[in-house]
């Protein structure tokens, strides 16, 4: 797999172009019969495991992430044209580990790098949402097809700082013309 670009060195326009160029398999079109369990698990911190052992090759994780799909019942599967295998996901299948922001207020654009190397810009199609958890608010970013990324705590602090610096009546962040309130929905 190709090397991951340096997010800090890219403009948001370049990030958007890279995200558009990323071609993913059409997993939503594949409807094989369920074949069993993959014996894989994605931990809350975004680490992938197979039969209890961590998958150490990031290229392998990136490859598996491209065939991940969320089912209508809320479960997760790895799917190919020939088979569909269940995979356990403790929280969200991805983690947003880095954020790049350009602009302020309504003109802001926020791009995120996921632990798999995927780049996602928060917008109406990729909203941010906040869920109140035992350990405080947990922000999530919609990635694709019902798949979300948990926003890592350091990135959440960057979001919170932007939200509190804004002049909106309700604390929140803007990105690509969409407003995302900081309070849990």
DAJOGI-V835652 format. One record per run of one state. SS is the DSSP state (2 for helix, 1 for strand, 0 for the rest). FROM is the first residue (numbers start at 1). LEN is the number of residues. If there is no record, write none. Layout:
BEGIN
ss->[SS	SS]
from->[FROM	FROM]
len->[LEN	LEN]
END
This chain:
BEGIN
ss->[0	2	0	2	0	2	0	1	0	1	0	1	0	2	0	1	0	1	0	1	0	1	0	2	0	1	0	1	0	1	0	1	0	1	0	1	0	1	0	2	0	1	0	1	0]
from->[1	7	10	12	22	27	30	34	43	48	51	53	55	58	66	68	71	76	80	84	90	94	103	105	108	109	115	119	122	123	124	126	127	128	134	136	145	147	152	153	166	172	176	178	182]
len->[6	3	2	10	5	3	4	9	5	3	2	2	3	8	2	3	5	4	4	6	4	9	2	3	1	6	4	3	1	1	2	1	1	6	2	9	2	5	1	13	6	4	2	4	4]
END
